[in-house]
Amino acid sequence: MDILSIFPFLSFLYLIASVASRVVLLRKKGVVISAQNKKEQLKLLLLYPVFALLFLIWLTELTKPLFQFSWSVLPEFLTKIQMKHNILNNIGVTLIITALVLWSFTLVHFRHSLRFGLSNNNQGQLITKGVFSFSRNPFFLSIDLYFAGLALFFPSIFFLVMALLTLVSIHFFILKEEKFLEKYYGKTYLDYKKKVRRYF
């Protein structure tokens, strides 16, 4: 087992640890980061079992190199590496590292405006500086880059499908979020939207 083979899992631990520490810090300062919209929370609650199952399967596949086991709950054709090539691995690692860097800067530049979900009573301040000056969605962009990197590092049908599902899901959420931001920030957000692109 070498460091490169377990790098994707270590990077995942970093993502979790960094956002968790940020959440703890904000909560200590009295910042409410979760959505208060009960209707939206109910919808998410109904989807939790599906997300939880996909996440457990995904995490199992991600930890295979770490624990060096070969069994899987998925059919072999889904988890079999389709193409082994150093170039793919290197591009994958580059995308993952880029995602980690962007993720880190985003958490810092969010300051006290980090929120999970859309709440009518808990919008936070509209952030337009730092990494938000070249991307309106650096947080989601970092997630997209991370999953794209994983799909190249582990070029299997499963990781490719997970990357596509992530990209599509995030894109539709962003479209929904944009309407929300236009409603609550008005001209300020519309001006920002004209200056800065959705992703790059």
VENGILIN-V462145 format. One record per residue. N is the residue number from 1. RES is the residue in three letters. PHI is phi in whole degrees, -180 to 180 (none if undefined). Layout:
{{N & RES & PHI} {N & RES & PHI}}
//
This chain:
{{1 & MET & none} {2 & ASP & -115} {3 & ILE & -60} {4 & LEU & -61} {5 & SER & -68} {6 & ILE & -102} {7 & PHE & -56} {8 & PRO & -57} {9 & PHE & -69} {10 & LEU & -63} {11 & SER & -66} {12 & PHE & -65} {13 & LEU & -61} {14 & TYR & -64} {15 & LEU & -58} {16 & ILE & -65} {17 & ALA & -64} {18 & SER & -68} {19 & VAL & -72} {20 & ALA & -65} {21 & SER & -65} {22 & ARG & -67} {23 & VAL & -63} {24 & VAL & -61} {25 & LEU & -61} {26 & LEU & -67} {27 & ARG & -66} {28 & LYS & -64} {29 & LYS & -88} {30 & GLY & 85} {31 & VAL & -85} {32 & VAL & -90} {33 & ILE & -105} {34 & SER & -94} {35 & ALA & -69} {36 & GLN & -104} {37 & ASN & -77} {38 & LYS & -66} {39 & LYS & -64} {40 & GLU & -68} {41 & GLN & -63} {42 & LEU & -66} {43 & LYS & -61} {44 & LEU & -65} {45 & LEU & -60} {46 & LEU & -71} {47 & LEU & -90} {48 & TYR & -53} {49 & PRO & -58} {50 & VAL & -67} {51 & PHE & -62} {52 & ALA & -63} {53 & LEU & -65} {54 & LEU & -62} {55 & PHE & -65} {56 & LEU & -64} {57 & ILE & -65} {58 & TRP & -61} {59 & LEU & -66} {60 & THR & -61} {61 & GLU & -67} {62 & LEU & -68} {63 & THR & -90} {64 & LYS & -53} {65 & PRO & -63} {66 & LEU & -71} {67 & PHE & -96} {68 & GLN & 54} {69 & PHE & -113} {70 & SER & -113} {71 & TRP & -74} {72 & SER & -154} {73 & VAL & -81} {74 & LEU & -98} {75 & PRO & -60} {76 & GLU & -59} {77 & PHE & -66} {78 & LEU & -82} {79 & THR & -103} {80 & LYS & -67} {81 & ILE & -67} {82 & GLN & -81} {83 & MET & -153} {84 & LYS & -99} {85 & HIS & -155} {86 & ASN & -61} {87 & ILE & -63} {88 & LEU & -61} {89 & ASN & -60} {90 & ASN & -65} {91 & ILE & -65} {92 & GLY & -60} {93 & VAL & -62} {94 & THR & -61} {95 & LEU & -65} {96 & ILE & -65} {97 & ILE & -63} {98 & THR & -59} {99 & ALA & -63} {100 & LEU & -65} {101 & VAL & -65} {102 & LEU & -63} {103 & TRP & -57} {104 & SER & -64} {105 & PHE & -63} {106 & THR & -63} {107 & LEU & -61} {108 & VAL & -69} {109 & HIS & -74} {110 & PHE & -63} {111 & ARG & 52} {112 & HIS & -99} {113 & SER & -101} {114 & LEU & -65} {115 & ARG & -138} {116 & PHE & -116} {117 & GLY & 100} {118 & LEU & -111} {119 & SER & -124} {120 & ASN & -68} {121 & ASN & -112} {122 & ASN & -149} {123 & GLN & -80} {124 & GLY & 78} {125 & GLN & -84} {126 & LEU & -74} {127 & ILE & -96} {128 & THR & -128} {129 & LYS & -109} {130 & GLY & 68} {131 & VAL & -66} {132 & PHE & -75} {133 & SER & -84} {134 & PHE & -121} {135 & SER & -148} {136 & ARG & -76} {137 & ASN & -135} {138 & PRO & -64} {139 & PHE & -64} {140 & PHE & -71} {141 & LEU & -63} {142 & SER & -64} {143 & ILE & -66} {144 & ASP & -59} {145 & LEU & -63} {146 & TYR & -64} {147 & PHE & -69} {148 & ALA & -65} {149 & GLY & -63} {150 & LEU & -63} {151 & ALA & -64} {152 & LEU & -85} {153 & PHE & -72} {154 & PHE & -116} {155 & PRO & -73} {156 & SER & -112} {157 & ILE & -61} {158 & PHE & -61} {159 & PHE & -68} {160 & LEU & -67} {161 & VAL & -64} {162 & MET & -63} {163 & ALA & -65} {164 & LEU & -65} {165 & LEU & -61} {166 & THR & -64} {167 & LEU & -61} {168 & VAL & -68} {169 & SER & -62} {170 & ILE & -65} {171 & HIS & -61} {172 & PHE & -68} {173 & PHE & -67} {174 & ILE & -61} {175 & LEU & -60} {176 & LYS & -68} {177 & GLU & -65} {178 & GLU & -61} {179 & LYS & -63} {180 & PHE & -63} {181 & LEU & -67} {182 & GLU & -62} {183 & LYS & -69} {184 & TYR & -97} {185 & TYR & -111} {186 & GLY & 56} {187 & LYS & -61} {188 & THR & -58} {189 & TYR & -73} {190 & LEU & -62} {191 & ASP & -65} {192 & TYR & -63} {193 & LYS & -63} {194 & LYS & -71} {195 & LYS & -87} {196 & VAL & -119} {197 & ARG & -74} {198 & ARG & -64} {199 & TYR & -116} {200 & PHE & -118}}
//
